[in-house]
């Protein structure tokens, strides 16, 4: 996620960081539509608007109900997800994560290795 | 010190970053407060949309934190439908971030004119000091509602700045109004969540 976000423009990165901070501070209950469904069970996407729309995929937990795990950095270009089939790829990562929970690491912001 | 401000301290030195971040914050706050105010009044999206002279799908979009194309004129229509004033202010970035960090359902709820004790009763305290105190009371009440510290709840009521009401009945009415107002605000601060990624 960090190397993916480091390639973003400053404006996009700021918007992405804000959405991550929303999740970290308020979860999904207070602010409407922070995460959106993807059509694949248990996989959600953060919507970051802009000319290139960022659609990082994530899941709740998977170990507990008050944390989230990013599974894939994706974006939407002309209504097409890049990489294509991103929700399915994310779902596979989630399955892998359930089997190997040590692969989960704390989120790091771009440029700075600040853990949230 | 705010954890969020510590996180943003370096990034906010970039002008593009801080303005983009603050704009997202504004969009999310507007959407959230619209939803909170509607729910505080027990209104459906259809009902509020009708009062504001718009269609329900339009209101649904305005209650989406990802939506950025709202206008002041639309917000003024919604303020009228909700019977609250619309306040637009320029703020320091730190204020925006701190407000966002402390945002809760409670902090976003606002009384309609018809429920506002300042206009309902004479001698209601309106000093800035009291208004600050009123927010502290709301926080105490929130804790009390969670069944943790009923004593704190009572102590805050007794601790209000004293002002002699013109009559006893008016005093009772005023206190009832204040308690009623606060009991109408059942916000819960969300527990902080953690965010990770697959490495």
Interface residues (C-beta under 8 A of the other chain):
Chain A: X1 X2 X10 X11 X13 X14 X15 X17 X18 X19 X20 X21 X22 X23 X24 X25 X26 X27 X29 X30 X31 X32 X33 X34 X47 X49 X66 X67 X68 X69 X70 X71 X93 X96 X97 X103 X104 X105 X106 X107 X108 X109 X111 X112 X114 X116
Chain B: X4 X7 X8 X10 X11 X14 X16 X17 X18 X20 X21 X24 X25 X28 X31 X32 X35 X63 X64 X65 X66 X68 X100 X101 X103 X104 X105 X190 X191 X192 X193 X194 X195 X196 X197 X198 X199
